[in-house]
Amino acid sequence: MSSRHPLRWLGVAIPLLLLLIMTLKMPWLEPLFRPLVDERAPAIYARDSFLNLLLWHLAAVFIAIFGATLVALGGGILVTRAAGREFLPLARAIANLGQTFPPVAVLALAVPALGFGLTPTLVALFLYGMLPIYENTVTGLQQVPASVREAARGMGMSPRQQLWSVELPLALPMIIAGIRISLVISIGTATIGSTVAAKGFGEVIIAGLLTDNMAFVLQGGIMVALVAILIDALFQRLERRLSPPG
């Protein structure tokens, strides 16, 4: 077991190494991208640093998903309590609406009210990220065995104590899985924010599409993929760590 333990980190180490190289030392990779462009065209995107684009991209994703987590978690807790069960269909319909409404349409509706930049992108990512977190919160709380709840009541726990000390810890791996799914989806979806002047890797991809520069498109696309792979691997490890043994 111990000999295999370091290998389990390869899924994190390799994407992280590649992401660091592309973020900090992209010019090193120019020989790889040069064959994809004309001789007079730049092979490396240079209008902004890749580190700055990475930070803006991650900021948009994590701010939006943090807000979505707070709302979805609160909604999931509400509809699994006796006083809120009648709101379950309504809450699910609202969460589904955010997922089914195209982010591009959300941006088109949000820009007139909120202007260009980061804000409309946050709105689109927030709405798009709620459903997996909400559904996993509800599922995780509903899957807590009735015998466990009975035991908690028998120990004299109040409903609030049962929620915080028993139900949420048991449901936490499922909730983390929902957050992971939302983050991975949002990392890719955040690229559309560049159509409304939000900073991020979408800027590189759009620049490549507008100038027919496949090197730019690949640079933006590969970095988005590496971030998504890295976040997914880290959160999968967190899920396994929080899951009960056996």
C-alpha positions in Angstrom: 0.0 0.0 0.0 2.7 2.5 1.0 4.6 1.8 -2.3 1.5 2.7 -4.3 0.7 5.8 -2.2 3.0 8.3 -4.1 1.5 7.2 -7.4 -2.0 8.3 -6.2 -0.7 11.9 -6.3 0.2 11.7 -10.0 -3.3 12.8 -10.9 -2.6 16.1 -9.0 1.1 16.5 -9.6 1.2 16.2 -13.4 -1.6 18.7 -14.1 -0.2 21.1 -11.5 3.3 20.9 -13.1 1.9 21.5 -16.6 -0.3 24.3 -15.4 2.7 26.0 -13.6 4.9 25.7 -16.7 2.2 27.1 -19.0 1.3 29.9 -16.5 4.8 31.1 -15.7 7.0 29.9 -18.6 4.7 29.8 -21.7 7.6 31.1 -24.0 9.4 27.8 -23.3 6.6 26.1 -25.3 6.8 28.3 -28.4 8.5 25.6 -30.5 5.5 23.4 -29.9 3.0 26.0 -30.9 5.0 27.7 -33.8 4.0 25.1 -36.4 0.3 25.9 -35.8 0.6 29.5 -37.0 1.9 31.6 -39.9 5.5 32.8 -39.7 4.4 36.4 -39.1 1.8 35.5 -36.5 2.7 35.3 -32.8 2.7 31.8 -31.4 2.3 32.8 -27.8 -0.5 35.0 -26.5 1.1 38.2 -25.0 -1.7 40.7 -24.5 -1.8 39.7 -20.8 0.1 37.5 -18.6 -1.2 33.9 -18.2 -0.8 34.3 -14.4 -3.2 37.3 -14.4 -5.7 35.4 -16.6 -5.5 32.4 -14.3 -6.2 34.4 -11.2 -9.1 36.2 -12.8 -10.6 32.9 -14.1 -10.3 31.2 -10.7 -11.7 34.3 -8.9 -14.8 34.3 -11.1 -15.4 30.6 -10.7 -14.8 30.4 -6.9 -16.8 33.5 -6.1 -19.8 32.3 -8.1 -19.7 28.8 -6.7 -19.2 30.0 -3.2 -22.4 32.0 -3.5 -24.2 29.1 -5.2 -23.0 26.8 -2.4 -24.5 29.0 0.3 -27.9 29.3 -1.4 -28.1 25.6 -2.5 -27.0 24.3 0.9 -29.5 26.5 2.7 -32.2 25.5 0.3 -31.3 21.8 0.6 -31.4 22.0 4.4 -34.7 23.8 4.3 -36.6 21.4 2.1 -35.4 18.3 4.1 -36.8 19.7 7.4 -40.4 19.0 8.3 -41.4 22.6 8.0 -40.0 23.0 4.5 -40.8 19.7 2.8 -43.7 21.1 0.9 -41.3 23.5 -0.9 -39.2 20.7 -2.3 -40.8 20.7 -5.8 -40.6 24.5 -6.0 -37.0 24.6 -4.9 -36.0 21.8 -7.3 -37.8 23.7 -10.2 -35.9 26.9 -9.4 -32.6 25.1 -9.3 -33.4 23.3 -12.6 -34.2 26.6 -14.2 -30.8 27.9 -13.5 -29.2 24.8 -15.1 -31.4 24.7 -18.2 -31.2 28.5 -19.0 -28.2 28.9 -21.3 -25.3 30.9 -19.7 -25.0 32.9 -22.9 -28.7 34.0 -22.6 -28.1 34.9 -18.9 -25.2 37.1 -20.0 -27.3 38.7 -22.7 -30.0 39.6 -20.2 -27.6 40.6 -17.4 -25.4 43.0 -19.4 -28.0 45.7 -19.9 -28.7 45.8 -16.2 -25.2 45.1 -14.8 -22.9 46.3 -17.5 -19.9 44.5 -19.0 -17.2 42.8 -17.1 -17.1 40.3 -14.2 -20.5 40.9 -12.7 -22.7 39.3 -15.4 -20.3 36.4 -15.6 -20.7 35.8 -11.9 -24.5 35.8 -12.3 -24.4 33.2 -15.1 -22.0 30.9 -13.2 -24.0 31.3 -10.0 -27.2 30.2 -11.6 -25.5 27.4 -13.6 -23.7 26.0 -10.6 -26.6 25.7 -8.1 -28.3 22.5 -9.3 -25.6 19.9 -8.6 -24.9 21.3 -5.1 -28.6 21.5 -4.3 -29.4 18.0 -5.6 -26.5 16.5 -3.8 -27.3 18.3 -0.5 -30.9 17.0 -0.6 -29.8 13.5 -1.6 -27.1 13.4 1.1 -29.4 14.6 3.9 -32.2 12.2 2.8 -29.9 9.2 2.8 -29.0 9.6 6.5 -30.4 6.4 8.0 -33.5 6.8 10.1 -31.9 4.7 12.8 -29.1 7.3 13.1 -31.6 10.1 13.5 -33.5 8.0 16.2 -30.2 7.4 18.0 -29.4 11.1 18.0 -32.9 12.0 19.4 -32.5 9.3 22.0 -29.3 11.0 23.1 -31.3 14.1 23.8 -30.0 16.1 20.8 -32.2 19.0 19.6 -33.1 19.2 15.8 -30.4 21.8 15.3 -27.8 19.6 17.0 -28.8 16.6 15.0 -28.4 18.6 11.8 -24.9 20.0 12.6 -23.5 17.1 14.5 -25.0 14.1 12.7 -26.7 14.8 9.4 -24.4 17.3 7.8 -21.2 15.4 8.6 -22.7 12.2 7.1 -24.0 14.1 4.0 -20.7 16.1 3.6 -19.0 13.7 1.0 -22.1 13.9 -1.2 -22.2 17.7 -0.8 -18.5 18.0 -1.7 -19.2 15.9 -4.8 -21.9 18.4 -5.9 -19.5 21.3 -5.3 -16.8 19.5 -7.4 -19.2 19.0 -10.3 -20.3 22.6 -10.2 -16.7 23.8 -10.1 -15.6 21.7 -13.0 -18.6 22.8 -15.1 -18.0 26.4 -14.2 -14.3 26.3 -15.1 -15.3 25.6 -18.7 -18.3 27.8 -18.7 -16.4 30.8 -17.4 -14.7 31.2 -20.8 -17.8 32.7 -22.2 -17.3 35.6 -19.8 -14.8 37.0 -22.1 -17.6 37.8 -24.6 -18.7 40.5 -22.2 -15.1 41.7 -21.3 -14.5 39.6 -18.3 -10.9 38.5 -17.8 -10.0 34.9 -18.1 -8.8 32.2 -20.4 -11.7 32.8 -22.7 -9.9 36.0 -23.7 -7.1 33.8 -25.2 -9.5 31.4 -27.0 -11.6 34.3 -28.5 -8.4 36.1 -29.7 -7.4 32.9 -31.4 -10.8 32.4 -33.0 -10.9 36.0 -34.2 -7.4 35.9 -35.7 -7.5 32.3 -36.9 -4.6 31.5 -34.5 -4.9 27.9 -33.5 -2.0 28.3 -31.1 -4.0 30.8 -29.0 -7.0 28.5 -29.0 -5.0 25.6 -27.8 -3.2 27.6 -25.1 -6.5 28.8 -23.6 -8.2 25.4 -24.0 -5.4 23.4 -22.5 -5.1 25.7 -19.5 -8.8 25.5 -18.9 -8.7 21.7 -19.1 -5.7 21.5 -16.7 -7.4 23.7 -14.1 -10.6 21.5 -14.4 -8.5 18.3 -14.1 -6.6 19.6 -11.1 -9.7 20.8 -9.2 -11.5 17.6 -9.9 -8.6 15.5 -8.6 -8.2 17.6 -5.5 -12.0 17.5 -4.6 -12.1 13.7 -5.3 -9.4 13.2 -2.8 -11.3 15.4 -0.3 -14.5 13.3 -0.9 -12.6 10.1 -0.1 -11.0 11.6 3.0 -14.4 12.7 4.3 -16.2 9.5 3.5 -16.8 7.1 6.4 -14.5 4.0 6.3 -15.9 0.7 4.9 
